[in-house]
Amino acid sequence: MTYKRTVEKTVEKIIMAIEKSPTVTQQELVNITGLTRRGVEWNLKKLKEDGVIERVGADNGGIGRRK
């Protein structure tokens, strides 16, 4: 149960950071969440696959937004 809450809090932090600043970088998300860069990448991939967020624009300089 603690693991699930931790994951939910991490996902909430990522979503809130993207909503606050759509151009937030992965490194900034590392600092915000305390995850490794790979952990941030995994969470972003999962959120995209689940249709929670989407990337708009180019890979370099694009923005994220909540669907």
CORBEL-V706879 format. One record per pair of residues at least 24 apart in sequence whose ideal C-beta (glycine too) atoms are under 10 Angstrom apart, sorted by the first residue. I is the first residue (numbers start at 0). J is the second residue. Records with the same first field share a line. If there is no record, write none. Layout:
BEGIN
I=J + J
END
This chain:
BEGIN
6=42 + 45
8=32
9=33 + 34 + 38 + 39 + 42
10=42 + 45 + 46 + 49 + 51
12=42
13=39 + 42 + 43 + 45 + 46 + 51 + 52 + 63
14=42 + 46 + 51 + 52 + 63 + 65
15=65
16=63
17=43 + 46 + 51 + 52 + 62 + 63 + 64 + 65
18=52 + 63 + 64 + 65
20=62 + 63
21=52 + 54 + 55 + 56 + 61 + 62 + 63 + 64 + 65
22=56 + 60 + 61 + 62 + 63
23=62 + 63
28=63
END
